[in-house]
């Protein structure tokens, strides 16, 4: 059962009507097939039209949809022989950031990403995908381990931002994110990052300073959440839609600005409507990016990242 967003109310009403007609047809002699087909076609057109002209705020809502695939879903479908590795060897194991060795399409990879969870208990366990310092220090440890063995790194980014709690600040949150970003930039192996939902602030950049950055069509990438921006500029989170528009956070915007390399298409209606298709599409894009990088040596890979990120914002 799909959870509908506010702007999808007309679609939800049509789907409800279709379900009612199907129930009526199953319960008696009435032949409603023609009417059902007509409504299904209308619902499909409405869904395509709606998702063909989403505003930045509506894309934000889609990016946050609780039924979008999460890190564990990508690993389960794309990664064979996944071996999770735990802990930062200093404080604890952060469940918001998960990583380990595995194989993608036969290629050895280190996969690291944010896990938001898919129900109340798992969201609390994974802290809604908001990494703590020990999570980023774990990411550094795993990336350097992959580098030592010449294994490519793939990151799956989906976070509203790093955890802002007092205890995280006490344990050096800013320093941990900076070290993670630095470690990613210094790797001598191919690094591919995929922004699959929210790419929020330094919490995202800490895992996304890659040779190739892919981004789902309805994902967002921003220095702060629209609500946070609105609270600063207008003193109210109610201005979040205006902030989302001004911040240029959509995949099309950041691709045009040279922040990401590839916009990965989603199934009509978003990744949450056809998660397996979305995951497979992303998997092909990741493997294609890794193939392109496979001919470069370590020195060239580091230079490629340096050029990429120094060019951002240049006129």
Secondary structure by P-SEA (a helix, b strand, c coil): cccccccaaaaaaaaaaaaaaaaaaaaccccaaaaaaaaaaaaaaaaaaaaacccaaaaaaaaaccccccaaaaaaccccbbbbbbccccbbbbcccccbbbbccccccccccccccccaaaaaaaccccccaaaaaaaaaaaaaaaaabbbbbbbbbcccccccaaaaaacaaaaaaaaaaaaaacccbbbbbbccccccccccccccccbbbbcccbbbccccaaaaaaaacccccaaaaaaaaacccaaaaaaaccccbbbbcccccccccaaaaaaaaaaaaaaaaaaaccccaaaaaaaaaaaaaacccc
